């Protein structure tokens, strides 16, 4: 990437400004909570700088079909010895807020014939524009949510859609208002079922980590259908979650470690099951000019014959009897 040093400095400056902006959010009114996107405090590894203008969509090329995942044959120098177990390798992604960039994300997913992305949306903020997110980069329209009509037209058909609360509040600020918490989570889930026909069982915690408490987890599990919740705490590891309501991802889409972690994951051979989880926001792909990197990641994972691509909900259903929702 050109002007790497200058871009890294610019990203750090922008990250500070965005994090400072998120610190002004308080209380739990709709006006306050509509300005707390979790990516406004980029992860520690993020070194992205805003692009001057969004990158044009690349010309469509013939997709490469994903080879069928086949069991790996176990071999050993001693034919009488017990074969060494090889763990399964999973890849999943998620994007928050339901912004207009989700349409282009889905085009790329369709190009490679994969559906391994979960979209966490706020059904109380249809069409909302957070112009302040991209103003410093000269991109005031970069964070614009899809309208209800756009979503009902079938944009997300065939893809996993889950809860991000109605209006993106700080749930910690609402913790003592149990009715409000259940409305934010439960009503968002109900609206998503109306949009997709599928009752969601997952969510992404709104806000910068830590965005939840044990009390909030218990309130949500006891009062809604939600059984898993992704955080924004990057681990830089491929460990499976210890508890689904505190599901920490590997890294963010805007992390400078994204591709090194992806390449390392391809080469790994573990005796235990592993998971490479990348999260982000669609608007970041425009703001930081990450479209080529996103497509390269999808292409890499879709062509790997030893990786199983799953949505967040698919992974939860595979492991819900092995991993508890609450620690």
Rosetta silent file (secondary structure, phi, psi, omega in degrees, C-alpha in Angstrom):
SEQUENCE: XXXXXXXXXXXXXXXXXXXXXXXXXXXXXXXXXXXXXXXXXXXXXXXXXXXXXXXXXXXXXXXXXXXXXXXXXXXXXXXXXXXXXXXXXXXXXXXXXXXXXXXXXXXXXXXXXXXXXXXXXXXXXXXXXXXXXXXXXXXXXXXXXXXXXXXXXXXXXXXXXXXXXXXXXXXXXXXXXXXXXXXXXXXXXXXXXXXXXXXXXXXXXXXXXXXXXXXXXXXXXXXXXXXXXXXXXXXXXXXXXXXXXXXXXXXXXXXXXXXXXXXXXXXXXXXXXXXXXXXXXXXXXXXXXXXXXXXXXXXXXXXXXXXXXXXXXXXXXXXXXXXXXXX
SCORE:     score description
SCORE:     0.000 S_00000001
   1 L     0.000  133.573 -175.321    0.000    0.000    0.000 S_00000001
   2 L   -68.086  153.832  177.831    1.390    3.354   -1.011 S_00000001
   3 L    49.337   48.317 -173.521    2.541    5.886    1.545 S_00000001
   4 H   -56.231  -46.760 -176.098    2.363    3.220    4.250 S_00000001
   5 H   -62.867  -46.620 -179.182    3.926    5.326    6.981 S_00000001
   6 H   -62.035  -38.956 -178.070    1.702    8.328    6.306 S_00000001
   7 H   -68.089  -38.559  178.826   -1.386    6.123    6.165 S_00000001
   8 H   -63.071  -43.913  178.221   -0.591    4.418    9.473 S_00000001
   9 H   -62.640  -40.956 -179.198   -0.220    7.817   11.183 S_00000001
  10 H   -64.137  -39.882 -178.825   -3.436    9.026    9.599 S_00000001
  11 H   -64.357  -42.480  179.630   -5.300    5.915   10.764 S_00000001
  12 H   -62.281  -38.276  178.526   -4.118    6.339   14.335 S_00000001
  13 H   -66.317  -44.633  179.456   -5.281    9.973   14.269 S_00000001
  14 H   -64.657  -41.432 -179.852   -8.648    9.026   12.826 S_00000001
  15 H   -59.489  -40.562 -179.740   -9.047    6.168   15.324 S_00000001
  16 H   -64.646  -42.863  178.891   -8.450    8.596   18.187 S_00000001
  17 H   -62.251  -44.584 -177.653  -11.021   11.025   16.845 S_00000001
  18 H   -66.404  -42.908  178.947  -13.617    8.291   16.362 S_00000001
  19 H   -63.024  -39.929  177.473  -13.040    6.793   19.792 S_00000001
  20 H   -60.608  -40.109 -179.819  -13.316   10.284   21.320 S_00000001
  21 H   -63.497  -40.025 -177.651  -16.636   10.737   19.508 S_00000001
  22 H   -69.363  -21.787 -177.853  -18.018    7.486   20.881 S_00000001
  23 L   -70.926  -18.110 -179.625  -17.131    8.562   24.403 S_00000001
  24 L   -79.498   -9.029 -178.890  -19.809   11.287   24.265 S_00000001
  25 L   -75.290  127.371  178.583  -22.546    8.680   24.025 S_00000001
  26 L  -149.652  168.108 -179.622  -24.378    8.335   27.328 S_00000001
  27 L    68.170 -161.430 -175.822  -27.771    7.450   28.673 S_00000001
  28 L  -147.350   29.791  174.790  -30.160    5.358   26.627 S_00000001
  29 L   -82.034  160.067 -177.722  -32.401    7.661   24.611 S_00000001
  30 H   -61.402  -36.890 -178.419  -32.761    7.021   20.884 S_00000001
  31 H   -64.533  -38.718 -178.476  -31.013   10.284   20.092 S_00000001
  32 H   -72.939  -44.174 -169.686  -28.002    9.326   22.183 S_00000001
  33 H   -78.739   -6.119 -177.564  -27.727    5.698   21.199 S_00000001
  34 L   -81.453    8.303 -178.714  -27.847    6.254   17.474 S_00000001
  35 L  -136.379   57.131  179.237  -24.173    7.183   17.413 S_00000001
  36 L  -135.956   48.765  178.957  -22.202    4.300   18.950 S_00000001
  37 L   -65.626  130.179 -174.011  -20.788    2.107   16.154 S_00000001
  38 H   -62.907  -25.160 -177.752  -18.312   -0.246   17.740 S_00000001
  39 H   -76.260   -2.728  179.865  -15.733    0.126   14.993 S_00000001
  40 H   -71.089   -9.935  168.039  -15.275    3.775   15.936 S_00000001
  41 L  -117.660   84.259 -175.073  -12.656    2.461   18.339 S_00000001
  42 L   -55.733  156.048 -179.265  -10.657    0.320   15.876 S_00000001
  43 L   -64.246  161.467 -176.387   -8.898   -2.757   17.175 S_00000001
  44 L   -56.947  -30.834 -175.104   -5.378   -2.513   18.482 S_00000001
  45 L   -87.497   -4.503 -175.370   -4.025   -4.082   15.297 S_00000001
  46 E   -69.590  132.122  177.806   -5.872   -1.769   12.920 S_00000001
  47 L  -135.544   35.742 -176.828   -3.596    0.322   10.747 S_00000001
  48 L   -91.478  150.512  173.483   -6.028    1.430    8.080 S_00000001
  49 L  -122.549  149.176 -177.498   -6.430    4.954    6.765 S_00000001
  50 L   -61.085  143.478  174.695   -9.516    6.322    5.038 S_00000001
  51 L   -80.449  153.816  177.929   -9.672    6.109    1.277 S_00000001
  52 L   -68.925  -42.058  178.183  -10.220    9.319   -0.669 S_00000001
  53 L  -142.611  151.682  177.194  -13.090    7.804   -2.611 S_00000001
  54 L   -60.015  143.579  177.958  -14.816    4.417   -2.576 S_00000001
  55 L   -74.907  138.074  177.354  -13.280    1.878   -4.921 S_00000001
  56 L   -68.039  148.900  179.676  -15.380    0.950   -7.946 S_00000001
  57 L   -62.104  133.539 -179.287  -16.695   -2.579   -8.042 S_00000001
  58 L   -69.260  155.640  178.537  -14.263   -4.855   -9.905 S_00000001
  59 L   -63.192  140.414 -177.796  -15.254   -6.464  -13.171 S_00000001
  60 L   -71.265  131.018  177.078  -16.984   -9.769  -12.645 S_00000001
  61 L  -119.997  165.465 -177.343  -14.850  -12.779  -13.400 S_00000001
  62 L   -64.707  123.455 -177.713  -15.703  -16.437  -13.529 S_00000001
  63 L   -69.727  154.089  176.321  -15.971  -17.741   -9.930 S_00000001
  64 L   -98.855  120.485 -176.838  -13.940  -20.610   -8.703 S_00000001
  65 L   -67.466  141.569  179.745  -16.135  -23.348   -7.288 S_00000001
  66 L   -76.865  122.978  178.995  -15.281  -24.449   -3.741 S_00000001
  67 L   -62.549  150.789  178.174  -13.943  -28.010   -3.718 S_00000001
  68 L   -67.730  132.425  178.730  -15.801  -30.484   -1.563 S_00000001
  69 L   -73.397  123.272 -178.759  -14.235  -30.842    1.869 S_00000001
  70 L  -113.429  147.580  177.706  -13.022  -34.411    2.224 S_00000001
  71 L   -59.387  140.709  179.127  -11.875  -36.197    5.362 S_00000001
  72 L   -83.575  126.846  179.481   -8.119  -36.158    5.742 S_00000001
  73 L   -68.665  137.133  179.602   -6.577  -39.623    5.681 S_00000001
  74 L   -92.399  128.625 -179.919   -4.552  -40.389    8.775 S_00000001
  75 L  -125.232  156.006  179.287   -1.077  -41.773    8.130 S_00000001
  76 L  -156.289  149.596  179.212    1.681  -42.909   10.454 S_00000001
  77 L   -65.319  -29.406  179.395    5.093  -44.429   10.144 S_00000001
  78 L  -105.393  107.811 -175.899    3.919  -47.258   12.390 S_00000001
  79 L   -63.582  -15.911 -179.622    0.802  -48.926   10.910 S_00000001
  80 L   -93.994   -9.012 -178.613   -0.120  -50.385   14.300 S_00000001
  81 L   -76.395  156.096  178.329   -0.020  -47.051   16.112 S_00000001
  82 L   -71.254  127.364 -179.118   -3.224  -45.100   16.879 S_00000001
  83 L   -60.458  145.426  177.480   -3.823  -42.457   14.168 S_00000001
  84 L   -79.736  131.174 -179.758   -3.461  -38.841   15.252 S_00000001
  85 L   -70.985  137.438  174.541   -6.745  -36.944   15.226 S_00000001
  86 L  -110.701  123.068 -178.226   -6.948  -33.941   12.890 S_00000001
  87 L   -73.711  158.704  176.295   -9.315  -31.209   14.006 S_00000001
  88 L   -80.639  148.974 -179.800  -11.808  -29.476   11.736 S_00000001
  89 E  -117.818  124.105 -177.225  -11.096  -25.932   10.549 S_00000001
  90 E  -116.419  149.535  174.917  -13.960  -23.436   10.269 S_00000001
  91 E  -131.104  133.897  175.897  -14.181  -19.942    8.791 S_00000001
  92 E  -147.482  160.610  178.932  -16.917  -17.379    9.428 S_00000001
  93 E  -139.045  166.787  170.888  -17.455  -13.613    9.180 S_00000001
  94 E  -152.909  149.653  175.889  -19.940  -10.979   10.292 S_00000001
  95 E  -129.003  135.763 -175.482  -20.787   -7.385    9.407 S_00000001
  96 E  -100.536  160.113  167.984  -22.697   -5.030   11.697 S_00000001
  97 L    86.626  -18.881  179.076  -25.257   -2.221   11.272 S_00000001
  98 L    65.843   48.138 -179.063  -26.885   -3.213    7.968 S_00000001
  99 E   -86.161  167.813 -173.453  -25.269   -0.471    5.875 S_00000001
 100 L   -61.148  -22.821  179.566  -25.618   -0.027    2.107 S_00000001
 101 L   -66.525  -16.384  178.806  -22.238   -1.706    1.507 S_00000001
 102 H   -58.928  -29.382  179.577  -23.860   -5.031    2.448 S_00000001
 103 H   -63.612  -43.430  179.495  -25.269   -5.169   -1.089 S_00000001
 104 H   -73.089  -34.764  175.464  -21.811   -5.229   -2.628 S_00000001
 105 H   -57.585  -45.577 -178.674  -20.552   -7.649    0.024 S_00000001
 106 H   -66.577  -34.241  176.199  -23.306  -10.075   -0.982 S_00000001
 107 H   -59.792  -42.204  179.675  -22.420   -9.692   -4.670 S_00000001
 108 H   -68.780  -40.441  177.578  -18.894  -10.866   -3.875 S_00000001
 109 H   -61.084  -41.477  179.190  -20.174  -13.744   -1.748 S_00000001
 110 H   -66.746  -34.336  179.207  -22.407  -14.861   -4.612 S_00000001
 111 H   -58.879  -38.225 -178.745  -19.484  -14.634   -7.018 S_00000001
 112 L  -101.250    8.850  174.532  -17.633  -17.265   -4.994 S_00000001
 113 L    56.888   47.606  178.161  -20.799  -19.205   -4.129 S_00000001
 114 L  -130.196  156.878  178.484  -20.436  -18.889   -0.352 S_00000001
 115 L  -138.054   41.649 -172.423  -22.745  -17.772    2.459 S_00000001
 116 L   -89.063   18.176 -178.329  -20.367  -17.726    5.411 S_00000001
 117 E  -114.326  137.332  173.319  -21.265  -14.178    6.551 S_00000001
 118 E  -107.128  136.164 -179.688  -23.778  -13.160    9.207 S_00000001
 119 E  -108.657  117.417  178.159  -25.319   -9.680    9.018 S_00000001
 120 E   -97.356  118.873 -172.504  -26.234   -8.045   12.344 S_00000001
 121 E  -122.984  158.550  176.896  -28.801   -5.279   11.763 S_00000001
 122 L  -109.528  104.165 -175.182  -30.695   -2.580   13.703 S_00000001
 123 L   -80.055    0.803  173.876  -34.349   -2.664   12.664 S_00000001
 124 L  -100.223    5.960 -177.672  -35.119    0.555   14.554 S_00000001
 125 L  -129.899   34.059  179.977  -32.683    2.575   12.443 S_00000001
 126 L   -52.545  129.335  174.656  -33.800    1.877    8.863 S_00000001
 127 L    71.863    4.038 -177.565  -32.149    4.312    6.451 S_00000001
 128 L   -65.976  140.115  178.950  -30.277    6.151    9.232 S_00000001
 129 E  -117.683  120.311  175.525  -27.211    8.110    8.170 S_00000001
 130 L  -100.775   80.366 -173.387  -24.383    8.681   10.636 S_00000001
 131 H   -62.868  -28.169 -177.406  -22.596   11.367    8.648 S_00000001
 132 H   -66.047  -21.195 -179.067  -20.130   12.098   11.438 S_00000001
 133 H   -61.269  -43.523 -176.229  -18.497    8.681   10.991 S_00000001
 134 L  -109.867    7.712 -176.235  -16.881    9.612    7.676 S_00000001
 135 H   -60.080  -42.816 -177.282  -16.867   13.413    7.770 S_00000001
 136 H   -65.071  -19.847  178.773  -13.187   13.716    8.686 S_00000001
 137 H  -100.856    7.330 -179.189  -12.347   11.598    5.616 S_00000001
 138 L    72.454   25.213 -178.525  -14.630   13.608    3.329 S_00000001
 139 L  -130.394   67.185 -175.180  -17.105   10.723    3.123 S_00000001
 140 L   -65.378  -18.479 -177.943  -20.209   11.873    5.059 S_00000001
 141 L   -98.075    5.443 -171.288  -22.466    9.282    3.410 S_00000001
 142 L   -66.349  -32.075  178.394  -20.249    6.268    4.084 S_00000001
 143 L  -105.921   84.805  178.466  -22.289    5.064    7.074 S_00000001
 144 E  -125.809  125.343 -178.549  -25.839    4.871    5.697 S_00000001
 145 E   -80.729  154.233  174.860  -28.156    2.052    6.684 S_00000001
 146 L   -67.125  147.721  176.870  -30.402    0.158    4.304 S_00000001
 147 L   -80.014  166.089  177.374  -34.065    1.141    4.334 S_00000001
 148 H   -62.095  -40.616 -179.989  -36.821   -1.240    5.356 S_00000001
 149 H   -62.093  -40.424  179.513  -38.014   -1.380    1.734 S_00000001
 150 H   -63.574  -42.753 -179.019  -34.524   -2.335    0.545 S_00000001
 151 H   -68.713  -41.351  179.414  -34.277   -5.133    3.091 S_00000001
 152 H   -67.983  -16.575  177.988  -37.788   -6.407    2.354 S_00000001
 153 L   -71.631  -11.594  176.100  -36.867   -6.553   -1.334 S_00000001
 154 L   106.048   19.632  179.832  -34.756   -9.612   -0.500 S_00000001
 155 L   -54.395  -41.474 -175.778  -31.210   -8.257   -0.223 S_00000001
 156 L   -95.209   10.578 -177.469  -30.387  -10.723    2.544 S_00000001
 157 L   -59.023  127.324 -179.683  -32.278  -13.687    1.104 S_00000001
 158 L    88.692   -0.210 -178.619  -30.271  -16.853    1.653 S_00000001
 159 L  -120.491  156.067 -177.469  -27.955  -15.201    4.199 S_00000001
 160 E   -76.948  123.554  179.020  -27.817  -15.285    7.979 S_00000001
 161 E  -122.005  131.780 -175.854  -29.359  -12.183    9.590 S_00000001
 162 E  -139.726  179.975 -169.283  -29.207  -11.628   13.350 S_00000001
 163 E   -79.023  139.644  170.537  -29.780   -9.087   16.117 S_00000001
 164 L  -134.487   19.123 -175.311  -27.813   -5.903   16.754 S_00000001
 165 L    76.990  162.434 -178.531  -30.590   -4.297   18.886 S_00000001
 166 L   -63.838  -51.818 -169.982  -33.246   -1.885   17.656 S_00000001
 167 L  -125.231   17.112  174.848  -31.342    1.391   18.046 S_00000001
 168 L    58.822   49.151  178.282  -27.735    0.449   18.865 S_00000001
 169 L   -82.917  172.281  166.387  -27.678    1.656   22.482 S_00000001
 170 L   -82.876  106.223 -177.425  -25.080    1.065   25.119 S_00000001
 171 L   -65.425  -26.102  177.156  -26.798   -1.839   26.853 S_00000001
 172 L   -63.409  -38.781  177.769  -24.600   -1.327   29.897 S_00000001
 173 L   -67.289  -23.230 -179.366  -26.192    2.099   30.323 S_00000001
 174 L   -98.799    4.591 -168.933  -29.597    0.383   30.108 S_00000001
 175 L   -53.929  -37.909 -177.959  -28.703   -2.530   32.375 S_00000001
 176 L   -81.583   -6.865  177.225  -31.051   -1.522   35.176 S_00000001
 177 L  -104.438   81.037 -174.703  -33.940   -1.036   32.751 S_00000001
 178 H   -59.662  -37.534  179.804  -34.748   -4.669   32.050 S_00000001
 179 H   -62.265  -42.346 -179.964  -37.822   -3.778   29.993 S_00000001
 180 H   -66.510  -41.722  179.788  -35.739   -1.574   27.690 S_00000001
 181 H   -60.739  -47.668 -178.568  -33.040   -4.229   27.285 S_00000001
 182 H   -66.786  -31.844  176.657  -35.571   -6.898   26.340 S_00000001
 183 H   -68.054  -46.087 -178.607  -37.278   -4.500   23.923 S_00000001
 184 H   -59.793  -42.921 -176.976  -34.008   -3.618   22.208 S_00000001
 185 H   -85.892  -51.803 -175.585  -33.031   -7.257   21.756 S_00000001
 186 H   -65.234  -43.128 -179.847  -36.364   -9.058   21.593 S_00000001
 187 H   -69.644  -33.791  175.586  -38.149   -6.632   19.275 S_00000001
 188 H   -63.176  -41.954  178.083  -35.174   -6.557   16.929 S_00000001
 189 H   -62.740  -42.466  179.226  -35.350  -10.365   16.777 S_00000001
 190 H   -62.673  -42.886  179.527  -39.095  -10.234   16.093 S_00000001
 191 H   -64.785  -38.206  179.312  -38.619   -7.707   13.298 S_00000001
 192 H   -65.898  -39.261  176.267  -35.886   -9.812   11.711 S_00000001
 193 H   -61.581  -38.116  177.774  -38.175  -12.830   11.701 S_00000001
 194 H   -64.828  -34.186 -179.175  -40.770  -10.678    9.923 S_00000001
 195 H   -77.451  -39.243 -170.706  -38.150   -9.688    7.336 S_00000001
 196 H  -112.059  -18.482 -175.822  -36.567  -13.094    6.744 S_00000001
 197 L    83.873    1.400 -177.747  -39.039  -15.657    8.035 S_00000001
 198 L  -121.468  130.522  178.036  -36.346  -17.048   10.369 S_00000001
 199 L   -77.026  116.897 -179.195  -36.177  -16.483   14.132 S_00000001
 200 L   -72.403  146.780  177.749  -32.638  -15.324   14.950 S_00000001
 201 L  -118.609    7.112 -177.949  -30.763  -16.937   17.820 S_00000001
 202 E  -132.415  165.426  177.425  -27.713  -14.673   17.734 S_00000001
 203 E  -152.733  166.719  169.964  -26.667  -11.077   18.202 S_00000001
 204 E  -118.178  129.239  179.301  -23.645   -8.794   18.173 S_00000001
 205 L   -62.690  127.922  178.590  -23.164   -6.640   21.256 S_00000001
 206 L   -80.158  135.408  177.864  -23.490   -2.966   20.246 S_00000001
 207 L   105.980  170.936 -177.484  -20.637   -0.726   21.317 S_00000001
 208 L   -76.407  139.396  178.596  -16.957   -1.004   22.162 S_00000001
 209 L   -61.950  137.627   -0.471  -15.827   -3.956   24.296 S_00000001
 210 L   -83.646  127.492 -176.347  -16.714   -4.519   27.074 S_00000001
 211 L  -111.073   17.925 -176.006  -20.307   -3.878   25.982 S_00000001
 212 L  -154.459  167.087  174.375  -22.022   -6.316   28.312 S_00000001
 213 L  -133.161  168.720  176.825  -22.174   -7.680   31.857 S_00000001
 214 H   -62.169  -35.392  178.984  -23.083  -11.058   33.311 S_00000001
 215 H   -64.432  -42.069  177.726  -26.388   -9.557   34.388 S_00000001
 216 H   -63.479  -42.419  178.970  -27.154   -8.454   30.817 S_00000001
 217 H   -57.938  -48.252 -178.995  -26.275  -11.894   29.496 S_00000001
 218 H   -63.673  -40.386  178.846  -28.669  -13.552   31.936 S_00000001
 219 H   -60.356  -45.427 -176.791  -31.446  -11.056   31.174 S_00000001
 220 H   -70.535  -43.863 -179.798  -31.172  -11.653   27.431 S_00000001
 221 H   -64.966  -39.310 -178.366  -30.877  -15.450   27.606 S_00000001
 222 H   -75.895  -26.473 -173.066  -33.812  -15.707   29.993 S_00000001
 223 H  -111.961   -1.580 -178.234  -36.049  -13.254   28.123 S_00000001
 224 L  -139.866 -179.638  177.411  -35.292  -13.726   24.406 S_00000001
 225 L   -87.632   -3.056 -176.379  -34.390  -16.358   21.806 S_00000001
 226 L   -71.222  130.623 -179.317  -30.769  -15.142   21.621 S_00000001
 227 L  -127.738   -7.551  171.907  -28.212  -17.782   22.568 S_00000001
 228 E  -139.849  150.622 -178.637  -24.964  -16.411   21.131 S_00000001
 229 E  -148.244  121.542  179.852  -23.484  -12.926   21.046 S_00000001
 230 E   -83.526  139.329  177.118  -20.323  -11.739   19.322 S_00000001
 231 L   -97.918 -173.582  174.037  -18.089   -9.198   21.022 S_00000001
 232 L  -116.031   22.291  179.803  -15.535   -6.821   19.484 S_00000001
 233 L   -91.957  104.837  179.446  -12.605   -8.208   21.479 S_00000001
 234 L   -72.039  138.991  179.830  -10.053   -9.575   19.018 S_00000001
 235 L  -107.905  -18.619 -174.254   -8.081  -12.600   20.186 S_00000001
 236 L    57.347   23.512  179.655   -5.713  -13.126   17.225 S_00000001
 237 L  -127.775  174.556 -179.372   -6.295  -16.827   17.870 S_00000001
 238 L  -115.520   21.204 -179.517   -8.337  -19.650   16.354 S_00000001
 239 L   -70.253  145.882  172.936   -9.754  -20.975   19.613 S_00000001
 240 L   -71.406  153.155 -179.588  -13.417  -21.908   19.795 S_00000001
 241 L   -63.894  147.460  176.747  -15.484  -19.720   22.153 S_00000001
 242 L   -80.338  -31.232  177.135  -15.628  -20.776   25.789 S_00000001
 243 L  -147.554  132.458 -172.163  -19.211  -19.467   26.051 S_00000001
 244 H   -66.613  -25.865  179.412  -21.385  -18.417   23.121 S_00000001
 245 H   -79.612   -3.509  173.693  -22.744  -15.246   24.765 S_00000001
 246 H  -131.382   62.166 -173.968  -19.147  -13.994   24.979 S_00000001
 247 E   -88.338  103.109 -178.711  -17.973  -14.990   21.517 S_00000001
 248 L   -89.094  127.877 -179.513  -14.673  -13.236   20.852 S_00000001
 249 L   -78.632  171.077  177.186  -13.598  -13.080   17.175 S_00000001
 250 L   -72.937  -51.808 -179.683  -10.116  -13.623   15.774 S_00000001
 251 E  -163.028  169.352  178.684   -9.700  -10.162   14.268 S_00000001
 252 E   -92.563  161.605  178.550  -11.515   -7.311   12.552 S_00000001
 253 L   -62.784  -28.367 -178.219  -11.710   -6.703    8.818 S_00000001
 254 L   -91.216    6.480 -179.823   -9.691   -3.507    9.299 S_00000001
 255 E   -75.975  139.640  176.290   -6.873   -5.210   11.190 S_00000001
 256 L   -69.011  -13.251 -179.698   -3.412   -5.126    9.615 S_00000001
 257 L   -92.216    0.974 -174.835   -3.061   -8.733   10.809 S_00000001
 258 H   -53.896  -58.611 -175.431   -6.031   -9.970    8.761 S_00000001
 259 H   -70.631  -38.761  173.941   -4.176  -11.548    5.837 S_00000001
 260 H   -59.100  -39.683  178.097   -1.227  -12.871    7.891 S_00000001
 261 H   -67.253  -37.456  179.216   -3.732  -14.582   10.201 S_00000001
 262 H   -64.821  -46.059 -179.270   -5.635  -15.962    7.198 S_00000001
 263 H   -66.359  -37.301  177.733   -2.515  -17.416    5.596 S_00000001
 264 H   -64.855  -38.421 -179.144   -1.371  -18.884    8.901 S_00000001
 265 H   -63.838  -38.892  179.810   -4.778  -20.510    9.343 S_00000001
 266 H   -59.947  -35.772 -174.117   -4.529  -22.222    5.956 S_00000001
 267 H   -87.303  -14.867 -174.794   -1.262  -23.897    6.941 S_00000001
 268 L   -68.910  145.731  170.426   -2.236  -24.991   10.443 S_00000001
 269 L  -132.170  111.944 -176.949   -2.839  -28.604   11.382 S_00000001
 270 L  -118.677  154.365  175.945   -4.358  -29.012   14.826 S_00000001
 271 L   -81.621  -20.462  177.708   -5.623  -31.983   16.760 S_00000001
 272 L  -105.451  159.228  177.200   -8.516  -29.855   18.049 S_00000001
 273 L   -66.770  144.961 -179.329  -11.181  -28.008   16.050 S_00000001
 274 E  -132.785  161.652 -177.132  -10.320  -24.391   15.212 S_00000001
 275 E  -141.461  129.282  173.656  -12.179  -21.295   14.007 S_00000001
 276 E  -106.465  111.771 -174.745  -11.045  -18.214   12.085 S_00000001
 277 E  -118.557  119.510  178.704  -13.618  -15.472   12.761 S_00000001
 278 E  -114.298  131.633  179.852  -13.422  -12.056   11.061 S_00000001
 279 E  -124.173  164.713  177.167  -15.842   -9.253   11.956 S_00000001
 280 E   175.528 -161.648  176.286  -16.391   -5.716   10.771 S_00000001
 281 E  -130.125  142.984  179.860  -18.738   -3.154    9.239 S_00000001
 282 H   -58.443  -36.850 -176.456  -19.583   -2.799    5.593 S_00000001
 283 H   -64.933  -24.574  179.003  -18.769    0.907    5.593 S_00000001
 284 H   -63.124  -28.410 -179.110  -15.162    0.148    6.581 S_00000001
 285 H   -67.118  -30.456  173.218  -14.615   -1.424    3.164 S_00000001
 286 H   -82.482  -47.704 -174.253  -15.242    1.984    1.586 S_00000001
 287 H   -61.067  -39.273 -177.805  -13.673    4.108    4.314 S_00000001
 288 L  -107.942    8.371  177.970  -10.402    2.156    4.373 S_00000001
 289 L    55.072   59.782 -174.817  -10.504    0.918    0.748 S_00000001
 290 L  -110.028   12.175 -175.891  -10.615   -2.761    1.720 S_00000001
 291 H   -61.972  -44.591  179.824  -12.717   -4.218   -1.097 S_00000001
 292 H   -63.080  -39.361 -179.437   -9.818   -5.958   -2.830 S_00000001
 293 H   -68.211  -39.607  177.808   -8.626   -7.382    0.475 S_00000001
 294 H   -62.350  -46.428 -179.553  -12.123   -8.611    1.348 S_00000001
 295 H   -65.392  -38.089  178.252  -12.505  -10.357   -2.007 S_00000001
 296 H   -62.475  -38.641  178.703   -9.028  -11.866   -1.718 S_00000001
 297 H   -65.282  -46.394  179.717   -9.960  -13.264    1.697 S_00000001
 298 H   -63.070  -42.274  178.761  -13.217  -14.784    0.423 S_00000001
 299 H   -61.382  -45.695 -178.704  -11.440  -16.249   -2.607 S_00000001
 300 H   -60.232  -46.968 -177.315   -8.699  -17.727   -0.422 S_00000001
 301 H   -72.561  -36.295 -178.331  -11.115  -19.366    2.002 S_00000001
 302 H   -70.131  -26.643 -178.098  -13.541  -20.588   -0.654 S_00000001
 303 H   -91.855  -10.222  179.611  -10.771  -22.334   -2.602 S_00000001
 304 L   -74.571  128.839 -176.964   -9.190  -24.045    0.424 S_00000001
 305 L   -88.355    1.897 -179.328  -10.102  -27.728    0.479 S_00000001
 306 L  -118.239   14.734 -178.290   -9.477  -28.135    4.217 S_00000001
 307 L  -123.238  135.155  179.100  -11.684  -25.329    5.549 S_00000001
 308 E  -100.198  120.289 -179.113  -15.414  -25.483    6.283 S_00000001
 309 E   -91.609  127.836 -177.095  -17.241  -22.215    5.618 S_00000001
 310 L  -140.970  154.846  169.696  -20.179  -21.492    7.943 S_00000001
 311 L   -79.738  169.633  177.770  -22.372  -18.621    9.076 S_00000001
 312 H   -59.412  -43.969 -178.056  -22.348  -17.665   12.752 S_00000001
 313 H   -66.544  -38.561  177.762  -25.671  -19.408   13.300 S_00000001
 314 H   -62.068  -42.220  179.539  -24.523  -22.564   11.510 S_00000001
 315 H   -65.824  -41.889  178.246  -21.457  -22.751   13.730 S_00000001
 316 H   -58.563  -44.424 -178.226  -23.568  -22.206   16.846 S_00000001
 317 H   -66.208  -31.186  177.916  -25.910  -25.044   15.868 S_00000001
 318 H   -68.727  -32.344 -171.730  -22.950  -27.364   15.278 S_00000001
 319 H  -118.324    6.615 -175.559  -21.505  -26.717   18.739 S_00000001
 320 L   -63.098  -23.306  177.883  -24.443  -25.690   20.940 S_00000001
 321 L   -89.982   -4.904  179.831  -24.360  -29.061   22.707 S_00000001
 322 L  -111.340  -29.710 -177.910  -20.617  -28.779   23.327 S_00000001
 323 L  -118.076  125.769 -178.871  -20.231  -25.095   24.166 S_00000001
 324 L   -74.472  154.927  174.246  -22.558  -23.418   26.706 S_00000001
 325 L   -72.003  -39.981 -177.762  -24.241  -20.091   26.003 S_00000001
 326 L  -116.812  131.156 -178.795  -23.407  -18.823   29.481 S_00000001
 327 L   -67.497    0.000    0.000  -20.117  -19.517   31.213 S_00000001
